[in-house]
Amino acid sequence: MTRSSLRTDGAFLVGITGMIGGGKSTATQILEELGGVRISADEIARKYTDPDSPISKELIDSLGPEILDESGKLDRKRIAKLVFGNPEKLKILNSLTHPRIRKEFLEVLGSLAEGCLVLWEVPLLFETDSYTLCDATVCVISDPVTSLERTVKRDGISKEEAEARAKSQLSLQEKAKKADYSIKNTGDLQDLRKECEHLYAELKGRMK
């Protein structure tokens, strides 16, 4: 994979994706325990949809007052409910947040030591051009039914909302086809750890 001209760092960057509720965060955390440096796109993104978002005015102007709670503050759940049922609104949200997330991510990446193995957890790795920044890409394979059930429980949303979020992304099959590596999260935690250990050894080998 050709490294993007936006990259000026000396890290080996691995983009990790999968379907919602599919275990990509758990896999990334295991790889971090093995020695990688984890960066979560979602964790960076949250600041832009929390009540004290630096772009709250732009979001309200673009998406409307229905994204506010009773006290007039941004409500992340209301934002999600609005955009995942409306492709045009989702496009607007992404246009406001993605460039800022990318800029912040590249700043964090540039601050890391030379030769780091960086694990970048990105839900929309292939839906955006984020994969072009990576030296390798990984898809976490999971059972779709279990993944949706986990999302419903984790986020306190309805099954319909979880399905709408999943449909806003590429299918798991498409993500797996595009990725350089796939790891399975269809067993227990020990099974996933073994998958991650094999992957980590493979990635470290590529860095030599």
Beta strands, then each sheet from edge to edge (+ up, - down):
strand 1: 12-18
strand 2: 37-40
strand 3: 117-121
strand 4: 136-142
strand 5: 181-185
sheet 1: 2+ 3+ 1+ 4+ 5+
end
